[in-house]
Amino acid sequence: MTRLIIGAMVRPIGAYPSGWRYPGAHRDPRGDAAVLRRTARLAEEARLDYLFFGDWLATGYDLEHQEPHLVARVDPLSAIAHLAAVTERIGLIATVDSSYADPYAVARATASIDLLSGGRAGLNLVTSADPRAAANHGVDFEVANAVRYERAIEFERVLRRLWDSFDDDAFVADASSGVLLAPGSLHPTDFRGRHLQVAGPLNVVRPVQGHLPIVRSGGSPRSQLIAAQSADLALVAANDLAHAASVREELRALAFEAGRDDRTLKVVAPVLPIIGETREHAQQFADELSELVQIAEDWPDGPPAGFPATRSLANLSPLVGVELQGVSPDLAVTPQIAAQFGATGQQLVEIVAERTGRTPGGLRPPTLRHLVVAATVNAPIIVGTAADIANEFEAWGDAGAVDGFNVLSAVQPTQFEAFTSLVAPELRRRGVLPAAYEGETLREHLGLARPESSFARPVYAGAFI
Ligand SMILES: Cc1cc2nc3c(=O)[nH]c(=O)nc-3n(C[C@H](O)[C@H](O)[C@H](O)COP(=O)(O)O)c2cc1C
């Protein structure tokens, strides 16, 4: 089997909306430091390629039920700087939003963390659109939103120029002659874009990796284009293998059109494995998690402000094609009821059966609540044993659908422990993960070459956007 890129998408209070409610789960962000350190050590022992920290520059009650992991979180650059000190080999990827960040400060922090970690840092550059993030940075949202992609492109260009400020061999450091810095080895940045102006040079040496690997995540044509033109890793949300395969093909075709070697663009998909010692255990666990997801009907006087409107029987009703007003969410879906459902309703019944083992004719039939959860928890879930998960990974890899996965954990710390103690050994046994780290830097883990400095070449070869 070919090697896949496997990273951990770190969400300290769990990636499943009700994960934090599970007995024994880590649920108080004030204790994140210990969970982060433990996650990092386990991931490294398991030979994962990187830890990946997403981000969101705002918070509010609306996130409590939709994306509880976003309510309160450690700043990603701070997290990776900290974890660099408690790990030795694993890559460390942090998210930065180019709409609001200052490029000189980001170039400086990332070059510093790359140096401090021995070349293990990576950067996920996003251009998300939340009016609260704009308000938090004193920026007019309409303006920020209109120019976010132009700014994103400039941001990456200026980062790369800043990282190239010093030549790799700039420091002669010859104590006898008194020459510290070779003449001509420090280059001004002189970047004048529409949105960003940076004089440079950067006051940190060229990163160990030359340029940090850049990740882009998103599904719109604009996000895809920006990923294809210059990213090292594209994180794409894919519903199934066929979808992932078509997205990867499209991205690689765009990369080729942009004049790149398309093999240098790696495509990874997020995945949320729900892992058990047996398939029945895993399904039982998935079942308990879905029962812990609250739906609007759980509040007789209506859900709290910010509750996701879709998570309700009122929303399920048109999906299944049956009137559900006044019906209990815990009504069992019998074969007679399921027979009245339209195509989407049938699909939801199948999803619930696959994840929880509940079937309309079985001993444990699904309830309407299970269908609401299946319709509204939008995560790429695989439920099963270590072998089931490894089979799925291999199937996607063998089909050329992805170059790897970003692994989410439904409940922390137990499900990440299950991934590292059960699934990772299976992946190593199959050669999907290496038995030992083969490279030193994140670039090497990803199978990517170290880029030359743009100042090292007499002719600008167009390798960068
Ligand atoms: C799998 C995945 C993960 C993402 N993670 C983040 C994130 O952590 N923070 C963020 O601000 N945006 C995140 N995004 C959003 C994208 O980076 C992008 O900015 C957003 O989709 C808006 O892009 P659009 O203009 O293509 O709609 C993620 C997107 C995907 C598909």
Ligand as a Chemical Component Dictionary entry (heavy atoms), coordinates in Angstrom:
data_LIG
# 
_chem_comp.id                   LIG 
_chem_comp.type                 NON-POLYMER 
_chem_comp.pdbx_formal_charge   0 
_chem_comp.three_letter_code    LIG 
# 
loop_
_chem_comp_atom.comp_id 
_chem_comp_atom.atom_id 
_chem_comp_atom.alt_atom_id 
_chem_comp_atom.type_symbol 
_chem_comp_atom.charge 
_chem_comp_atom.model_Cartn_x 
_chem_comp_atom.model_Cartn_y 
_chem_comp_atom.model_Cartn_z 
_chem_comp_atom.pdbx_ordinal 
LIG C1  C1  C 0 -12.090 21.323 5.583  1  
LIG C2  C2  C 0 -12.114 22.805 5.757  2  
LIG C3  C3  C 0 -11.553 23.375 6.896  3  
LIG C4  C4  C 0 -11.572 24.751 7.093  4  
LIG N1  N1  N 0 -11.035 25.288 8.231  5  
LIG C5  C5  C 0 -11.110 26.633 8.440  6  
LIG C6  C6  C 0 -10.629 27.231 9.631  7  
LIG O1  O1  O 0 -10.116 26.557 10.517 8  
LIG N2  N2  N 0 -10.763 28.563 9.784  9  
LIG C7  C7  C 0 -11.339 29.361 8.849  10 
LIG O2  O2  O 0 -11.415 30.554 9.038  11 
LIG N3  N3  N 0 -11.787 28.826 7.704  12 
LIG C8  C8  C 0 -11.703 27.493 7.484  13 
LIG N4  N4  N 0 -12.186 26.963 6.322  14 
LIG C9  C9  C 0 -12.769 27.892 5.368  15 
LIG C10 C10 C 0 -11.905 28.156 4.162  16 
LIG O3  O3  O 0 -10.585 28.346 4.451  17 
LIG C11 C11 C 0 -12.393 29.342 3.357  18 
LIG O4  O4  O 0 -11.868 30.515 3.887  19 
LIG C12 C12 C 0 -13.871 29.435 3.398  20 
LIG O5  O5  O 0 -14.366 28.206 2.914  21 
LIG C13 C13 C 0 -14.385 30.544 2.543  22 
LIG O6  O6  O 0 -14.079 30.231 1.264  23 
LIG P1  P1  P 0 -14.998 30.457 0.048  24 
LIG O7  O7  O 0 -14.793 31.875 -0.335 25 
LIG O8  O8  O 0 -14.402 29.498 -0.869 26 
LIG O9  O9  O 0 -16.404 30.147 0.437  27 
LIG C14 C14 C 0 -12.160 25.579 6.118  28 
LIG C15 C15 C 0 -12.707 25.002 4.957  29 
LIG C16 C16 C 0 -12.684 23.638 4.771  30 
LIG C17 C17 C 0 -13.277 23.056 3.529  31 
# 
loop_
_chem_comp_bond.comp_id 
_chem_comp_bond.atom_id_1 
_chem_comp_bond.atom_id_2 
_chem_comp_bond.value_order 
_chem_comp_bond.pdbx_ordinal 
LIG C1  C2  SING 1  
LIG C2  C3  SING 2  
LIG C2  C16 DOUB 3  
LIG C3  C4  DOUB 4  
LIG C4  N1  SING 5  
LIG C4  C14 SING 6  
LIG N1  C5  DOUB 7  
LIG C5  C6  SING 8  
LIG C5  C8  SING 9  
LIG C6  O1  DOUB 10 
LIG C6  N2  SING 11 
LIG N2  C7  SING 12 
LIG C7  O2  DOUB 13 
LIG C7  N3  SING 14 
LIG N3  C8  DOUB 15 
LIG C8  N4  SING 16 
LIG N4  C9  SING 17 
LIG N4  C14 SING 18 
LIG C9  C10 SING 19 
LIG C10 O3  SING 20 
LIG C10 C11 SING 21 
LIG C11 O4  SING 22 
LIG C11 C12 SING 23 
LIG C12 O5  SING 24 
LIG C12 C13 SING 25 
LIG C13 O6  SING 26 
LIG O6  P1  SING 27 
LIG P1  O7  DOUB 28 
LIG P1  O8  SING 29 
LIG P1  O9  SING 30 
LIG C14 C15 DOUB 31 
LIG C15 C16 SING 32 
LIG C16 C17 SING 33 
# 
